[in-house]
Amino acid sequence: MGIARYLMNQTLPESQLPKQIAAMSKCYRAEISVVADEKGVYRVHCFTKIEMFGVTLPEDSEKQLEQFLQFEESLFGELGIHTRTLNMGANELGAQAYKKYDVEAWMPGRKHWGELSSCSDCTDYQARRLNIRTEDGKFAHTLNGTACAIPRLLMALVETHQNQDGTVNIPECLQPFMFNKRIIGDTRGAPSLVKVKTGISKAKKKVLAKAALNNVKVAEG
């Protein structure tokens, strides 16, 4: 995590702990999934996320991890997203993680749970490599967390709050940032599909396509 290097070779007094830092981060991964239900926006090469980083006294890192988790759960709860929290098994942990939670959202479009965020207690793994110490000379404990990964959060928001006519309800907590709108999207339904037979001229195809668009019903109100 890039934020960790910001504290490299520092000795932090107890009065400054716990230290909590957040930053927007551009993330890159070389691979994308070949699994059918993970194609598209769900798993991409480049995406933006909000990172959280914490530094604590060794005896306080487990408490800080629970606070990170509480923040993530309350964030998604305010947005009306249905989530579940997984306490990950040892086989799911990276080398740096002593304990890790994943927060997953139910995505109706995928009909599947998808990870939105996670948080990990790394104890002194990163602090030893970066030489981050407390004032008594001990290595501090560090915690990593993803407040939210933007593409997946948008997926969860749209799929959770979408109406039958294609419009999307805006969660109440976001409405002040959306000019107090309560709903977004085109109120017209999707255009009817027209099966065009081979041999029909381009002009005729245009006429048929235009006729299909004209048949779109405008939602009441």
N, CA and C of each residue as an Amber inpcrd file, in Angstrom:
protein
   663
   0.8480000  -1.1890000   0.0000000   0.0000000   0.0000000   0.0000000
   0.8840000   1.2390000   0.0000000   0.6080000   2.1840000  -0.9010000
   1.4450000   3.3690000  -1.0420000   1.4610000   4.2500000   0.1860000
   0.3670000   4.2900000   0.9580000   0.3160000   5.1700000   2.1220000
   1.3410000   4.7490000   3.1630000   1.6300000   3.4670000   3.2780000
   2.5290000   2.9740000   4.3190000   3.9080000   3.6060000   4.2150000
   4.3810000   3.8150000   3.0050000   5.7150000   4.3720000   2.8180000
   5.8080000   5.8130000   3.3240000   4.6810000   6.4760000   3.4330000
   4.6330000   7.8440000   3.9460000   5.1730000   7.9190000   5.3770000
   5.0570000   6.7990000   6.1170000   5.5020000   6.7550000   7.5100000
   6.8130000   6.0040000   7.6910000   7.4870000   5.7150000   6.6070000
   8.7300000   4.9350000   6.6550000   9.7860000   5.6130000   7.5270000
  10.4760000   4.8000000   8.3560000  11.5800000   5.2590000   9.2240000
  11.1380000   6.3010000  10.2560000   9.8770000   6.2340000  10.6650000
   9.3850000   7.1670000  11.6710000   9.1840000   6.4620000  13.0140000
   9.4190000   7.2240000  14.0860000   9.0980000   6.7820000  15.4370000
   7.9230000   7.6200000  15.9170000   6.8250000   6.9800000  16.2110000
   5.5770000   7.6780000  16.5240000   5.3230000   7.6670000  18.0200000
   5.1460000   8.8380000  18.6300000   4.8050000   8.8860000  20.0560000
   3.4100000   8.3350000  20.3050000   3.2020000   7.8220000  21.4870000
   1.9160000   7.2190000  21.8300000   0.7720000   8.2110000  21.7000000
   1.0590000   9.5050000  21.9170000   0.0190000  10.5310000  21.8350000
  -0.5370000  10.6850000  20.4260000   0.2030000  10.2210000  19.3980000
  -0.2450000  10.3240000  18.0160000  -0.9210000   9.0430000  17.5160000
  -1.0500000   8.0670000  18.3840000  -1.6340000   6.7870000  17.9920000
  -3.0030000   6.5980000  18.6500000  -3.9250000   5.9270000  17.9880000
  -3.7760000   5.3570000  16.6420000  -3.7980000   6.4290000  15.5610000
  -3.0610000   6.2000000  14.4990000  -3.0360000   7.1030000  13.3530000
  -3.8570000   6.4850000  12.2370000  -4.7830000   7.2650000  11.6830000
  -5.6630000   6.7900000  10.6220000  -5.5290000   7.7050000   9.4100000
  -5.2440000   7.1190000   8.2590000  -5.0360000   7.8900000   7.0300000
  -5.8920000   7.2920000   5.9230000  -6.4650000   8.1440000   5.0920000
  -7.2440000   7.6800000   3.9360000  -6.7870000   8.4200000   2.6950000
  -6.8490000   7.7580000   1.5570000  -6.4200000   8.3780000   0.3080000
  -7.0790000   7.6810000  -0.8660000  -7.2640000   8.4360000  -1.9440000
  -7.7490000   7.8390000  -3.1870000  -6.5700000   7.2200000  -3.9120000
  -6.7710000   6.0500000  -4.4520000  -5.6720000   5.3050000  -5.0600000
  -6.0800000   4.7550000  -6.4190000  -5.1920000   4.8840000  -7.3870000
  -5.3470000   4.2100000  -8.6740000  -4.6900000   2.8420000  -8.5710000
  -5.4320000   1.8160000  -8.9000000  -4.9410000   0.4520000  -8.7510000
  -4.8550000  -0.2410000 -10.1060000  -3.8500000  -1.0620000 -10.2320000
  -3.6190000  -1.7690000 -11.4910000  -3.3930000  -3.2510000 -11.1940000
  -3.9850000  -4.1000000 -12.0040000  -3.7080000  -5.5280000 -11.9170000
  -3.4410000  -6.0530000 -13.3190000  -2.4730000  -6.9380000 -13.4110000
  -2.0580000  -7.4360000 -14.7290000  -3.1060000  -8.3460000 -15.3430000
  -3.8200000  -9.0840000 -14.4670000  -4.7540000 -10.0910000 -14.9800000
  -6.1930000  -9.6370000 -14.8100000  -7.0480000 -10.1470000 -15.6440000
  -8.4810000 -10.0450000 -15.4340000  -9.0350000 -11.4650000 -15.4080000
 -10.2030000 -11.6210000 -14.8180000 -10.7540000 -12.9550000 -14.6680000
 -11.2730000 -13.4950000 -15.9990000 -11.1560000 -14.8030000 -16.1760000
 -11.7270000 -15.4660000 -17.3530000 -13.0720000 -16.1010000 -17.0080000
 -13.4840000 -15.9640000 -15.7460000 -14.7810000 -16.4890000 -15.3280000
 -15.8800000 -15.6190000 -15.9200000 -16.9030000 -16.2340000 -16.4790000
 -17.9320000 -15.4960000 -17.2130000 -18.5940000 -14.4150000 -16.3740000
 -18.9460000 -14.7210000 -15.1020000 -19.6840000 -13.7400000 -14.3090000
 -18.7870000 -12.6760000 -13.6890000 -17.4950000 -12.6830000 -14.0110000
 -16.5860000 -11.6430000 -13.5320000 -16.0680000 -10.7760000 -14.6750000
 -16.6160000 -10.9620000 -15.8750000 -16.1900000 -10.1440000 -17.0010000
 -16.8100000  -8.7550000 -16.9140000 -16.2530000  -7.8240000 -17.6600000
 -16.8030000  -6.4670000 -17.6920000 -16.2720000  -5.6090000 -16.5670000
 -17.1250000  -4.7460000 -16.0220000 -16.7130000  -3.7640000 -15.0280000
 -16.3170000  -4.4090000 -13.7050000 -16.8090000  -5.6150000 -13.4200000
 -16.5780000  -6.2320000 -12.1130000 -15.0850000  -6.4360000 -11.8340000
 -14.3250000  -6.8530000 -12.8170000 -12.8900000  -7.1000000 -12.6090000
 -12.1310000  -6.5340000 -13.8030000 -11.4400000  -5.4280000 -13.5800000
 -10.7890000  -4.7060000 -14.6730000  -9.3050000  -4.5040000 -14.3620000
  -8.5540000  -4.0840000 -15.3900000  -7.1140000  -3.8640000 -15.2200000
  -6.8170000  -2.6500000 -14.3450000  -7.5960000  -1.5990000 -14.4900000
  -7.3430000  -0.3350000 -13.7890000  -8.6340000   0.1530000 -13.1430000
  -8.5560000   0.5270000 -11.8820000  -9.7410000   1.0350000 -11.2010000
  -9.3140000   1.9560000 -10.0610000 -10.2660000   2.7020000  -9.5450000
 -10.0250000   3.6470000  -8.4530000 -10.6600000   3.1160000  -7.1730000
  -9.9640000   3.2710000  -6.0610000 -10.5420000   2.8910000  -4.7820000
 -10.0710000   3.8420000  -3.6860000 -10.7840000   3.8350000  -2.5830000
 -10.4390000   4.6380000  -1.4250000  -9.7460000   3.7310000  -0.4180000
  -8.4850000   4.0500000  -0.1240000  -7.6680000   3.2420000   0.7680000
  -7.7200000   3.7800000   2.1870000  -7.6500000   2.8860000   3.1620000
  -7.5020000   3.2530000   4.5660000  -6.2400000   2.5960000   5.1160000
  -5.5290000   3.3190000   5.9430000  -4.3080000   2.7870000   6.5430000
  -4.2740000   3.2160000   8.0010000  -3.9410000   2.2980000   8.8880000
  -3.8950000   2.5970000  10.3120000  -2.5910000   2.1460000  10.9330000
  -2.1410000   2.8920000  11.9410000  -0.9700000   2.5300000  12.7280000
  -1.3610000   2.5920000  14.1950000  -1.0690000   1.5340000  14.9350000
  -1.4740000   1.4720000  16.3270000  -0.3530000   0.9150000  17.2040000
  -0.5510000   1.0230000  18.4990000   0.2680000   0.2640000  19.4330000
  -0.0070000  -1.2190000  19.2170000   0.9680000  -2.0920000  19.4920000
   0.7640000  -3.5280000  19.2430000  -0.4830000  -4.0950000  19.9040000
  -0.8180000  -3.6040000  21.0850000  -1.9720000  -4.1690000  21.8060000
  -3.3160000  -3.6290000  21.3070000  -3.2950000  -2.6600000  20.3920000
  -4.5450000  -2.0200000  19.9590000  -4.9700000  -2.3580000  18.5320000
  -4.1900000  -3.1560000  17.8140000  -4.4900000  -3.3650000  16.3920000
  -5.7910000  -4.1360000  16.1670000  -6.1040000  -5.1010000  17.0270000
  -7.3470000  -5.8550000  16.8440000  -8.5650000  -4.9510000  17.0370000
  -8.4920000  -4.0420000  17.9890000  -9.5790000  -3.0880000  18.2100000
  -9.7330000  -2.1670000  17.0090000  -8.6080000  -1.7260000  16.4360000
  -8.6560000  -0.8440000  15.2680000  -9.2320000  -1.5650000  14.0610000
  -8.9460000  -2.8520000  13.9240000  -9.5090000  -3.6250000  12.8180000
 -11.0290000  -3.6470000  12.8970000 -11.5720000  -3.8230000  14.0840000
 -13.0220000  -3.8300000  14.2520000 -13.6170000  -2.4630000  13.9090000
 -12.8880000  -1.3920000  14.1960000 -13.3710000  -0.0520000  13.8530000
 -13.3790000   0.1620000  12.3450000 -12.3450000  -0.3300000  11.6550000
 -12.3290000  -0.2700000  10.1890000 -13.5320000  -1.0090000   9.6190000
 -13.7850000  -2.2090000  10.1390000 -14.9100000  -3.0090000   9.6550000
 -16.2330000  -2.2950000   9.9170000 -16.3830000  -1.7220000  11.0960000
 -17.6180000  -1.0080000  11.4310000 -17.8590000   0.1510000  10.4780000
 -16.7920000   0.8590000  10.1140000 -16.9300000   1.9720000   9.1640000
 -17.4100000   1.4650000   7.8110000 -16.8030000   0.3860000   7.3090000
 -17.1910000  -0.1500000   6.0040000 -18.6510000  -0.6080000   6.0090000
 -19.0460000  -1.3190000   7.0500000 -20.4250000  -1.8130000   7.1190000
 -21.4340000  -0.6680000   7.2130000 -21.1040000   0.3760000   7.9780000
 -22.0270000   1.5080000   8.1070000 -22.1150000   2.2940000   6.8020000
 -20.9990000   2.3970000   6.0680000 -20.9920000   3.0880000   4.7800000
 -21.9630000   2.4320000   3.8120000 -21.8520000   1.1290000   3.6530000
 -22.7110000   0.4240000   2.7040000 -24.1480000   0.3470000   3.2160000
 -24.3190000   0.3050000   4.5400000 -25.6580000   0.2970000   5.1040000
 -26.4090000   1.5800000   4.7870000 -25.7320000   2.7280000   4.8910000
 -26.3600000   4.0090000   4.5650000 -26.7650000   4.0770000   3.1000000
 -26.0250000   3.3880000   2.2540000 -26.3220000   3.3840000   0.8220000
 -27.4040000   2.3710000   0.4540000 -27.9150000   1.6480000   1.4340000
 -28.9900000   0.7040000   1.1790000 -28.5380000  -0.5670000   0.4810000
 -27.2580000  -0.8770000   0.5570000 -26.7200000  -2.0730000  -0.0930000
 -26.7520000  -3.2410000   0.8890000 -27.2020000  -4.3930000   0.4130000
 -27.2840000  -5.5900000   1.2550000 -25.9140000  -6.2730000   1.2770000
 -25.3390000  -6.4070000   2.4650000 -23.9820000  -6.9420000   2.5680000
 -23.9050000  -8.1170000   3.5400000 -22.8060000  -8.8220000   3.4330000
 -22.4550000  -9.8300000   4.4280000 -20.9510000  -9.6990000   4.6800000
 -20.5130000 -10.0720000   5.8710000 -19.1100000  -9.9510000   6.2580000
 -18.5170000 -11.3370000   6.4790000 -17.3690000 -11.5730000   5.8830000
 -16.6880000 -12.8610000   5.9930000 -15.3920000 -12.6910000   6.7830000
 -15.2070000 -13.5220000   7.7900000 -13.9460000 -13.5990000   8.5170000
 -13.1010000 -14.6320000   7.7830000 -12.1230000 -14.1690000   7.0320000
 -11.4370000 -15.0360000   6.0830000 -10.5550000 -16.0700000   6.7740000
 -10.5600000 -17.2760000   6.2150000  -9.7380000 -18.3600000   6.7430000
  -8.2670000 -18.1630000   6.4250000  -7.4270000 -18.9360000   7.0800000
  -5.9790000 -18.7920000   6.9190000  -5.5400000 -19.0020000   5.4720000
  -6.2360000 -19.8760000   4.7500000  -5.8610000 -20.1330000   3.3590000
  -6.1800000 -18.9660000   2.4340000  -6.9760000 -17.9820000   2.9070000
  -7.3450000 -16.8240000   2.1080000  -6.5140000 -15.5820000   2.4630000
  -5.5850000 -15.7140000   3.3950000  -4.8090000 -14.5660000   3.8550000
  -3.5050000 -14.4390000   3.0680000  -3.1340000 -13.1920000   2.7610000
  -1.8270000 -12.9420000   2.1780000  -0.7480000 -13.0630000   3.2340000
   0.5050000 -12.9700000   2.8020000   1.6240000 -13.1480000   3.7260000
   1.6010000 -12.1330000   4.8600000   1.0940000 -10.9250000   4.5780000
   1.1590000  -9.8500000   5.5650000   0.0220000  -9.8640000   6.5730000
  -1.0560000 -10.5750000   6.2900000  -2.2780000 -10.4390000   7.0880000
  -2.3370000 -11.4620000   8.2220000  -2.5920000 -10.9740000   9.4310000
  -2.8430000 -11.8210000  10.5850000  -4.3270000 -12.1610000  10.6620000
  -5.1790000 -11.1900000  10.2970000  -6.6170000 -11.3840000  10.2850000
  -7.2090000 -10.4760000   9.2270000  -8.2470000 -10.9610000   8.5410000
  -8.8230000 -10.1850000   7.4410000 -10.3310000 -10.4030000   7.3610000
 -11.0430000  -9.2980000   7.1160000 -12.4790000  -9.3530000   6.8450000
 -12.7170000  -8.9330000   5.3940000 -13.6320000  -9.6130000   4.7410000
 -14.1500000  -9.1840000   3.4330000 -15.6080000  -8.7860000   3.5950000
 -15.9960000  -7.6670000   3.0080000 -17.3930000  -7.2460000   2.9940000
 -17.9100000  -7.4280000   1.5700000 -18.9250000  -8.2690000   1.4230000
 -19.4880000  -8.5670000   0.1100000 -20.8950000  -7.9980000  -0.0090000
 -21.2480000  -7.6020000  -1.2210000 -22.5870000  -7.0730000  -1.4990000
 -23.3340000  -8.0510000  -2.4050000 -24.6580000  -8.1310000  -2.1840000
 -25.4820000  -8.9130000  -3.0950000 -25.7390000  -8.0780000  -4.3410000
 -25.3570000  -8.6290000  -5.5000000 -25.5180000  -7.9300000  -6.7700000
 -26.5990000  -8.6390000  -7.5770000 -27.7970000  -8.0680000  -7.6230000
 -28.9200000  -8.7450000  -8.2950000 -28.6450000  -9.0720000  -9.7540000
 -27.9190000  -8.1980000 -10.4520000 -27.6530000  -8.4500000 -11.8640000
 -26.8100000  -9.6880000 -12.0850000 -25.8760000  -9.9300000 -11.1750000
 -25.0100000 -11.1130000 -11.2730000 -25.6280000 -12.3130000 -10.5670000
 -26.6380000 -12.0240000  -9.7030000 -27.2280000 -13.0660000  -8.8570000
 -26.1460000 -13.7660000  -8.0420000 -25.2890000 -12.9320000  -7.4670000
 -24.1290000 -13.4730000  -6.7690000 -23.5990000 -12.4220000  -5.7980000
 -22.9190000 -12.8800000  -4.7540000 -22.2350000 -11.9610000  -3.8540000
 -20.9180000 -11.5330000  -4.4790000 -20.5550000 -10.2600000  -4.2930000
 -19.3010000  -9.7550000  -4.8320000 -18.5860000  -8.8920000  -3.8040000
 -17.2830000  -9.0530000  -3.7020000 -16.5050000  -8.3020000  -2.7150000
 -16.5010000  -6.8140000  -3.0340000 -16.8410000  -6.0010000  -2.0390000
 -16.7820000  -4.5420000  -2.1730000 -15.5810000  -3.9550000  -1.4480000
 -15.2390000  -4.5250000  -0.3060000 -14.1370000  -3.9700000   0.4750000
 -13.5700000  -5.0420000   1.3860000 -12.4480000  -4.7120000   1.9950000
 -11.8120000  -5.6260000   2.9360000 -10.9670000  -4.8120000   3.9040000
 -10.5760000  -5.4420000   4.9910000  -9.6510000  -4.7930000   5.9200000
  -8.8250000  -5.8770000   6.6020000  -7.5630000  -5.5580000   6.8750000
  -6.6270000  -6.5540000   7.3980000  -5.8040000  -5.9860000   8.5370000
  -5.5560000  -6.8250000   9.5360000  -4.6000000  -6.5180000  10.6010000
  -3.2840000  -7.1810000  10.2050000  -2.2800000  -6.3630000   9.9340000
  -0.9940000  -6.8910000   9.4660000   0.0300000  -7.0010000  10.5910000
  -0.3950000  -6.7670000  11.8190000   0.4880000  -6.7270000  12.9860000
   1.7670000  -5.9510000  12.6410000   2.9550000  -6.5400000  12.8720000
   4.1950000  -5.7740000  12.6360000   4.8850000  -6.1350000  11.3160000
   4.1790000  -6.8390000  10.4290000   4.7930000  -7.2930000   9.1670000
   5.2910000  -6.1140000   8.3440000   4.4340000  -5.1400000   8.0850000
   4.8350000  -3.9830000   7.2870000   5.7530000  -3.0540000   8.0680000
   5.4900000  -2.9030000   9.3690000   6.2880000  -1.9930000  10.1890000
   7.7520000  -2.4230000  10.2460000   8.0110000  -3.7110000  10.2740000
   9.3920000  -4.2020000  10.2830000  10.0990000  -3.8660000   8.9700000
   9.3940000  -4.0330000   7.8750000  10.0020000  -3.7580000   6.5700000
  10.2190000  -2.2580000   6.3600000   9.3210000  -1.4360000   6.9380000
   9.3860000   0.0120000   6.7330000   9.9960000   0.7460000   7.9240000
  10.3300000   0.0130000   8.9750000  10.9390000   0.5980000  10.1710000
  10.0420000   1.6740000  10.7890000   8.8010000   1.2960000  11.0710000
   7.8630000   2.1830000  11.7640000   7.7700000   1.6970000  13.2100000
   8.1700000   2.5620000  14.1430000   8.2640000   2.1520000  15.5380000
   7.4400000   3.0590000  16.4460000   7.1500000   2.5320000  17.6350000
   6.5500000   3.3430000  18.6830000   7.6830000   3.9480000  19.5120000
   7.3430000   4.8770000  20.4160000   8.3880000   5.6040000  21.1370000
   9.1720000   4.7270000  22.1030000   8.6470000   3.5390000  22.4490000
   9.4030000   2.6280000  23.3210000  10.3070000   1.6880000  22.5370000
  10.4130000   1.9210000  21.2090000  11.3270000   1.1470000  20.3740000
  10.7130000  -0.0840000  19.7330000   9.4790000  -0.4240000  20.0880000
   8.8310000  -1.5840000  19.4800000   8.3080000  -1.2410000  18.0930000
   8.1840000  -2.2760000  17.2730000   7.5680000  -2.0630000  15.9670000
   6.0670000  -1.8540000  16.1460000   5.5390000  -0.8610000  15.4450000
   4.1030000  -0.5960000  15.5070000   3.3420000  -1.6850000  14.7600000
   2.0340000  -1.7020000  14.9300000   1.1730000  -2.5740000  14.1340000
   0.4560000  -1.7290000  13.0830000   0.3010000  -2.2840000  11.9020000
  -0.3690000  -1.5600000  10.8150000  -1.5930000  -2.3230000  10.3370000
  -2.5360000  -1.5560000   9.7780000  -3.7710000  -2.1290000   9.2500000
  -4.0430000  -1.5340000   7.8760000  -4.5140000  -2.3750000   6.9730000
  -4.8850000  -1.9400000   5.6320000  -6.3780000  -2.1500000   5.4290000
  -6.9910000  -1.2380000   4.6950000  -8.4090000  -1.4060000   4.4040000
  -8.7910000  -0.7270000   3.1010000  -9.7690000  -1.2850000   2.4290000
 -10.3550000  -0.6520000   1.2550000 -11.7420000  -0.1620000   1.6520000
 -11.8920000   1.1490000   1.7380000 -13.2130000   1.6900000   2.0730000
 -14.2150000   1.3110000   1.0010000 -13.8130000   1.4600000  -0.2610000
 -14.6720000   1.0170000  -1.3620000 -13.8830000   1.0140000  -2.6580000
 -14.1900000   0.0540000  -3.5090000 -13.6780000   0.0180000  -4.8770000
 -14.7650000   0.6090000  -5.7680000 -14.4780000   1.7160000  -6.4410000
 -15.5060000   2.5170000  -7.1050000 -16.3250000   1.7350000  -8.1430000
 -15.7190000   1.0000000  -9.0840000 -16.5540000   0.3110000 -10.0890000
 -17.5590000  -0.6630000  -9.4680000 -17.1120000  -1.4410000  -8.4960000
 -18.0180000  -2.4150000  -7.8920000 -19.0750000  -1.7310000  -7.0370000
 -18.7150000  -0.6240000  -6.3860000 -19.7030000   0.1100000  -5.6080000
 -20.8040000   0.6500000  -6.5160000 -20.4330000   1.1820000  -7.6780000
 -21.4260000   1.6780000  -8.6270000 -22.3220000   0.5450000  -9.1170000
 -21.7270000  -0.6130000  -9.3740000 -22.5230000  -1.7750000  -9.7830000
 -23.5660000  -2.1210000  -8.7220000 -23.1120000  -2.1880000  -7.4680000
 -24.0180000  -2.5510000  -6.3850000 -25.1220000  -1.5130000  -6.2100000
 -24.7810000  -0.2330000  -6.3240000 -25.7750000   0.8320000  -6.1850000
 -26.8470000   0.7390000  -7.2720000 -26.4100000   0.6190000  -8.5120000
 -27.3560000   0.6000000  -9.6340000 -28.2300000  -0.6470000  -9.5810000
 -27.6070000  -1.8050000  -9.3460000 -28.3820000  -3.0450000  -9.3710000
 -29.3300000  -3.1480000  -8.1790000 -28.9450000  -2.5690000  -7.0430000
 -29.7950000  -2.6340000  -5.8590000 -30.9880000  -1.6940000  -5.9650000
 -30.7780000  -0.5240000  -6.5480000 -31.8080000   0.5240000  -6.5340000
 -32.5030000   0.7280000  -7.8840000 -32.2630000  -0.1550000  -8.8390000
 -32.8900000   0.0170000 -10.1490000 -34.3580000  -0.4090000 -10.1220000
 -35.1850000   0.3580000 -10.8230000 -36.6110000   0.0700000 -10.9360000
 -36.9140000  -0.6740000 -12.2360000 -38.1420000  -1.1570000 -12.3650000
 -38.5080000  -1.9330000 -13.5490000 -38.4070000  -1.1210000 -14.8270000
 -38.6160000   0.2040000 -14.7300000 -38.5510000   1.0280000 -15.9420000
 -37.1330000   1.4680000 -16.2790000 -36.1580000   0.9600000 -15.5600000
 -34.7710000   1.2770000 -15.8500000 -34.2080000   2.4380000 -15.0600000
 -35.0520000   3.2030000 -14.3720000 -34.5670000   4.3130000 -13.5600000
 -33.9090000   3.7730000 -12.2860000 -33.1480000   4.6380000 -11.6260000
 -32.4260000   4.2300000 -10.4210000 -32.7500000   5.2020000  -9.2910000
 -33.2020000   4.6770000  -8.1680000 -33.4480000   5.4970000  -6.9900000
 -32.1190000   5.9030000  -6.3530000 -32.0010000   7.1550000  -5.9840000
 -30.7890000   7.6540000  -5.3530000 -30.9350000   7.5230000  -3.8410000
 -29.9940000   6.8550000  -3.1620000 -30.0790000   6.7650000  -1.7000000
 -30.1690000   8.1590000  -1.0720000 -30.9170000   8.2490000  -0.0050000
 -31.1830000   9.5490000   0.6130000 -29.9050000  10.2940000   0.9860000
 -28.8900000   9.5690000   1.4570000 -27.6500000  10.2250000   1.8840000
 -26.8750000  10.8380000   0.7200000 -27.1640000  10.4030000  -0.5090000
 -26.4790000  10.9410000  -1.6880000 -27.2520000  12.0630000  -2.3730000
 -28.4970000  12.2020000  -2.0460000 -29.3360000  13.1840000  -2.7420000
 -28.8050000  14.6150000  -2.6550000 -28.2550000  15.0790000  -1.5180000
 -27.7010000  16.4390000  -1.4770000 -26.5620000  16.6610000  -2.4670000
 -25.8700000  15.5900000  -2.8530000 -24.7710000  15.7010000  -3.8080000
 -25.2420000  15.5220000  -5.2510000 -26.5210000  15.2450000  -5.4240000
 -27.1040000  15.0190000  -6.7450000 -28.2060000  16.0490000  -7.0260000
 -27.9960000  17.2890000  -6.5370000 -28.9590000  18.3820000  -6.7460000
 -30.3430000  18.0090000  -6.2270000 -30.3560000  17.2300000  -5.1250000
 -31.5900000  16.8100000  -4.4510000 -32.5020000  15.9490000  -5.3300000
 -31.9330000  15.3750000  -6.3700000 -32.7120000  14.4300000  -7.1730000
 -32.9360000  13.1470000  -6.3750000 -34.0990000  12.5580000  -6.5580000
 -34.4160000  11.2960000  -5.9070000 -34.3370000  10.1100000  -6.8590000
 -34.2540000  10.4050000  -8.1540000 -34.2440000   9.3420000  -9.1490000
 -33.4820000   9.8160000 -10.3710000 -32.7640000   8.9430000 -11.0190000
 -32.0490000   9.2780000 -12.2430000 -32.3500000   8.2180000 -13.2970000
 -32.1430000   8.5900000 -14.5460000 -32.3450000   7.6370000 -15.6250000
 -33.4640000   8.0500000 -16.5490000 -33.4890000   7.4460000 -17.7160000
 -34.5160000   7.6900000 -18.7170000 -35.7960000   6.9900000 -18.2900000
 -36.8930000   7.7120000 -18.2540000 -38.1620000   7.1160000 -17.8310000
 -38.8150000   6.2930000 -18.9300000 -38.2270000   6.3030000 -20.1050000
 -38.7650000   5.4630000 -21.1790000 -38.2440000   4.0410000 -21.0400000
 -39.0260000   3.0910000 -21.4380000 -38.5790000   1.7080000 -21.3920000
 -37.5650000   1.4270000 -22.4890000 -37.0070000   0.2520000 -22.4690000
 -36.0580000  -0.1470000 -23.5020000 -36.7720000  -0.3360000 -24.8290000
 -36.1590000   0.0410000 -25.9520000 -36.8060000  -0.1170000 -27.2440000
 -36.9990000  -1.5840000 -27.6000000 -38.0600000  -1.8590000 -28.3320000
 -38.3330000  -3.2290000 -28.7480000 -37.2990000  -3.6750000 -29.7720000
 -36.9220000  -4.9410000 -29.6790000 -35.9770000  -5.4920000 -30.6400000
 -36.7180000  -5.9040000 -31.9130000 -36.1230000  -5.6180000 -33.0360000
 -36.7350000  -5.9500000 -34.3170000 -35.8420000  -6.9430000 -35.0400000
 -36.4100000  -8.0680000 -35.4150000 -35.6610000  -9.0450000 -36.1760000
 -35.6990000  -8.6480000 -37.6400000 -34.5460000  -8.2380000 -38.1490000
 -34.4750000  -7.7570000 -39.5320000 -34.0440000  -8.9070000 -40.4380000
 -34.8600000  -9.1840000 -41.4400000 -34.5440000 -10.2720000 -42.3600000
 -33.4430000  -9.8530000 -43.3130000 -32.6590000 -10.8390000 -43.7290000
 -31.5970000 -10.5720000 -44.7070000 -32.2320000 -10.1980000 -46.0420000
 -31.5340000  -9.3730000 -46.7860000 -32.0250000  -8.9620000 -48.0900000
 -32.8000000  -7.6580000 -48.0490000 -33.0880000  -7.1490000 -46.8590000
 -33.7940000  -5.8710000 -46.7520000 -32.7850000  -4.7410000 -46.9160000
 -33.1520000  -3.7500000 -47.6400000 -32.2430000  -2.6380000 -47.9020000
 -31.9370000  -1.8620000 -46.6170000 -30.8330000  -1.1060000 -46.6340000
 -30.4490000  -0.3060000 -45.4780000 -31.5170000   0.7330000 -45.1480000
 -32.1290000   1.2900000 -46.1850000 -33.1730000   2.2920000 -45.9600000
 -34.3480000   1.6860000 -45.2110000 -34.7350000   0.4520000 -45.6000000
 -35.8430000  -0.2240000 -44.9430000 -35.4960000  -0.5570000 -43.4910000
 -34.2270000  -0.9410000 -43.2600000 -33.7930000  -1.2450000 -41.8980000
 -33.9110000  -0.0140000 -41.0080000 -33.5430000   1.1490000 -41.5460000
 -33.6450000   2.3900000 -40.7890000 -35.0860000   2.7120000 -40.4310000
 -35.9820000   2.4640000 -41.3960000 -37.4020000   2.7150000 -41.1490000
 -37.9210000   1.8120000 -40.0310000 -37.5410000   0.5260000 -40.0700000
 -37.9720000  -0.4120000 -39.0460000 -37.4120000  -0.0470000 -37.6700000
 -36.1520000   0.3560000 -37.6500000 -35.5300000   0.7280000 -36.3820000
 -36.1920000   1.9630000 -35.7870000 -36.5080000   2.9370000 -36.6420000
 -37.1690000   4.1580000 -36.1760000 -38.5570000   3.8410000 -35.6430000
 -39.2420000   2.9300000 -36.3110000 -40.5820000   2.5400000 -35.8640000
 -40.5250000   1.8770000 -34.4910000 -39.4670000   1.0920000 -34.2610000
 -39.3190000   0.4300000 -32.9620000 -39.1120000   1.4440000 -31.8550000
 -38.2920000   2.4690000 -32.1290000 -38.0490000   3.5100000 -31.1330000
 -39.3150000   4.2960000 -30.8210000 -40.1280000   4.5000000 -31.8300000
 -41.3790000   5.2410000 -31.6400000 -42.3760000   4.4590000 -30.7820000
 -42.1770000   3.1390000 -30.6840000 -43.1010000   2.3100000 -29.9280000
 -42.7670000   2.2620000 -28.4490000 -41.6780000   2.9530000 -28.0780000
 -41.2740000   2.9660000 -26.6660000 -42.3340000   3.7160000 -25.8560000
 -42.8010000   3.1230000 -24.8050000 -43.8110000   3.7420000 -23.9730000
 -43.1690000   4.6550000 -22.9330000 -43.7130000   5.8030000 -22.8050000
 -43.2160000   6.7480000 -21.7950000 -43.9070000   6.4520000 -20.4800000
 -43.0910000   6.2740000 -19.4440000 -43.6440000   5.9230000 -18.1350000
 -44.5130000   7.0680000 -17.6050000 -45.5620000   6.6930000 -16.9460000
 -46.4740000   7.6890000 -16.3950000 -45.7820000   8.4750000 -15.2820000
 -46.0910000   9.7620000 -15.2520000 -45.5300000  10.6220000 -14.2190000
 -44.1090000  10.9710000 -14.5230000
